[in-house]
């Protein structure tokens, strides 16, 4: 929801490097993949089906500390019905 092409361009200087984008179901990330391709990135892939489909197929998921985890950000209670494997984690509400 907060994709910033300028910021990404600063961080990812090599426009030929492999990039895989994903979201919960693969819908929002497809839009981002298209924006990256239009910006000149040549090796961009969208994880079809998103992280939910990845985990539902029992593929490994790693957290930000590079540790294997079963916890998956479920985005919302209504979207979480599509995640059938793993532990559903919901975003914290702002105070």
Backbone torsions as a table, in degrees:
resi	resn	phi	psi	omega
1	UNK	NA	-16.6	-176.3
2	UNK	-123.1	38.2	-179.2
3	UNK	-66.5	129.9	-178.8
4	UNK	-127.0	100.9	-176.3
5	UNK	-59.4	-38.0	179.7
6	UNK	-62.3	-43.5	179.6
7	UNK	-65.8	-42.8	178.5
8	UNK	-62.2	-42.1	-179.9
9	UNK	-62.1	-32.1	176.3
10	UNK	-69.6	-37.4	-176.6
11	UNK	-83.8	-35.3	-177.2
12	UNK	-111.9	84.7	-175.2
13	UNK	-75.4	-33.5	-178.0
14	UNK	-81.2	104.3	-176.3
15	UNK	-76.0	-0.2	177.2
16	UNK	-105.4	-0.7	-179.1
17	UNK	-72.5	153.9	178.5
18	UNK	-73.2	132.1	178.0
19	UNK	-131.6	129.7	173.6
20	UNK	-117.7	122.3	177.2
21	UNK	-106.7	148.7	178.6
22	UNK	-153.4	159.6	172.0
23	UNK	-142.3	-160.9	-177.3
24	UNK	-62.0	-52.8	-174.9
25	UNK	-115.4	-7.4	179.2
26	UNK	95.2	3.7	-177.6
27	UNK	-82.9	-55.4	179.5
28	UNK	-64.4	-37.0	-178.8
29	UNK	-68.8	-26.4	176.3
30	UNK	-64.7	-39.6	176.6
31	UNK	-62.2	-43.0	-179.7
32	UNK	-66.9	-41.3	178.1
33	UNK	-58.6	-42.3	178.8
34	UNK	-64.9	-38.2	177.1
35	UNK	-64.5	-40.2	178.5
36	UNK	-65.0	-42.3	178.9
37	UNK	-63.1	-42.6	178.2
38	UNK	-64.1	-27.3	179.2
39	UNK	-82.6	-0.5	175.0
40	UNK	104.0	1.4	175.7
41	UNK	-73.5	131.0	-168.7
42	UNK	-99.6	-19.1	-174.7
43	UNK	-125.8	66.8	-176.2
44	UNK	-112.0	131.4	177.4
45	UNK	-127.9	145.0	173.4
46	UNK	-101.8	130.3	177.7
47	UNK	-71.3	99.4	-175.9
48	UNK	-57.6	127.5	-179.4
49	UNK	86.8	-7.3	176.5
50	UNK	70.3	-173.0	-178.7
51	UNK	-66.7	-27.1	178.1
52	UNK	-63.2	-49.6	-179.3
53	UNK	-64.0	-38.9	178.3
54	UNK	-57.6	-51.2	-178.4
55	UNK	-70.5	-36.7	178.0
56	UNK	-60.1	-28.6	177.3
57	UNK	-87.8	8.2	175.2
58	UNK	66.8	28.4	173.2
59	UNK	-80.0	153.2	-178.5
60	UNK	-68.3	142.9	174.9
61	UNK	-126.7	139.4	-179.1
62	UNK	-120.4	145.2	178.9
63	UNK	-86.3	-176.3	-177.0
64	UNK	-67.6	-13.2	176.4
65	UNK	-98.9	14.3	177.7
66	UNK	62.8	32.4	176.8
67	UNK	-109.5	139.5	177.7
68	UNK	-60.8	138.2	-178.0
69	UNK	-143.8	155.5	171.9
70	UNK	-103.4	-4.4	-178.8
71	UNK	-78.4	126.3	-178.7
72	UNK	-125.8	129.3	176.2
73	UNK	-65.3	113.4	-172.6
74	UNK	-88.1	3.3	177.1
75	UNK	66.9	-60.5	178.2
76	UNK	-156.8	163.7	179.5
77	UNK	-62.1	-37.9	-178.2
78	UNK	-70.9	-35.3	178.9
79	UNK	-76.9	-23.6	-173.9
80	UNK	-64.8	-15.7	178.6
81	UNK	-60.6	-21.3	-179.3
82	UNK	-83.5	-12.2	177.4
83	UNK	-96.6	109.5	-176.0
84	UNK	-107.0	-3.0	-178.1
85	UNK	-135.6	138.5	179.1
86	UNK	99.5	175.6	-178.9
87	UNK	-96.1	123.0	-179.4
88	UNK	-78.6	126.5	177.9
89	UNK	-121.0	132.9	-177.5
90	UNK	-107.9	148.2	179.6
91	UNK	-63.9	146.9	177.3
92	UNK	-73.9	143.8	176.4
93	UNK	-80.2	141.1	177.6
94	UNK	-67.4	144.2	-178.3
95	UNK	-66.0	NA	NA
